[in-house]
C-alpha cells in the first residue's frame, strides 16, 4: 500500500536488543539503589575497568551514560548522570541535581 505522509508521522523502530551495560551486575546493583532512593548528600558510582569492558564487550562510555539517563527519564527521577574517564577506568555517577 502506498500512501503519502508527513515526516512527523514516520513510524520509529523500537529497540529490541538489550544494551550490554544493562546485562552487567554493576547496573543491577545501581538500579536497585536508585529505586531505593538517594539522600541529597549521596551518590552512586560505577567504575568499569578495562577488564570489565572487555568482559562485557562494552566499547563506549557514552552509550552507557545515555542508557542510565534514559532510564532515569523514563522513571521520572530527578537525578543527574556524570560520566568520565580516570586511570582506573570509566566512571558513571548518579547524584541529585
N, C-alpha and C positions, 0 to 999 in steps of 0.2 A: 504494500500500500504506500503510495506516495502522498506526501502532504507537506505544504509549506508552513513553517512555524517560525516564531521569533527566537532569537538567540537565547533569550532568558528561559525559554521553555524546553531547552535541550535537556534530556534526562542525564543524570550523572550516575556513573558506575559506583556502586558501593564496594568498599574494601572487603574482600572475602578472606584474605590471608591475615593471620595473626602476626603482629610485629615480633621481631626477635627479642627485643627488650621485655616485651610482655611475658615471655616464657621464663624469664630469669627468676631465681629465688629472691634476689635483691628487690625486684619490683613487687613481688608478693608481700614481702615484709614492709616495704614502703607504703603500699596500698592499704594494708591493714592499719598502719599507724596513721595514715591520712584519714581513714574512715573513723578511727577512734577520736580524732580531733587533735589540734595543736593549741597550746597556750601561746599567748603573744610573744613570749621570750624563747620559744622552742623552734627548732628547725630540723628537717630530716635531710640526711646526706647519703648518697650512694657513690662509691668510688669504684669505677670499672678499671681494673688494672689491665695491662696489655694481655695477660694470660686469660682474664675473664672475657675480654673482647674476642680473643681467638677462640676460646671455648664456645661462646655463644654466637660466633660469627657476626659480631656487631662491627660495622665499619665506620659509622658516623655518630658522633656525639649529638649533633644537631637533630637527627631523626629521633633519638631517644628523648631529648628535651621537648621536642614538639609533641611526641606521644603523651608525655606527662602533662603538658599544657592542655592538650585536647581532653584528657581525662578529667582534669580539674574543671575545665569549662563545661563539660558535659554534666558534671555533678554539681554545678553552680557553687563551687568552692572559691573563696577569695584569697587563695594563696598565690604566691609568685614563684616562678621557676628560674633558677640561675644555673648555668652550665658553663664550665670552663675546664681547661687542661692544666694539670700540675705534674710534677715529676712522677708521682705515684700512679697517675693515670687520669682518666676523665672523671670529673666530678659533676653530679647533679644535686642541687639543693632545692628543697621546697620549704618556704617560710611564709610568714604573714607579710602582707603588703605594708 
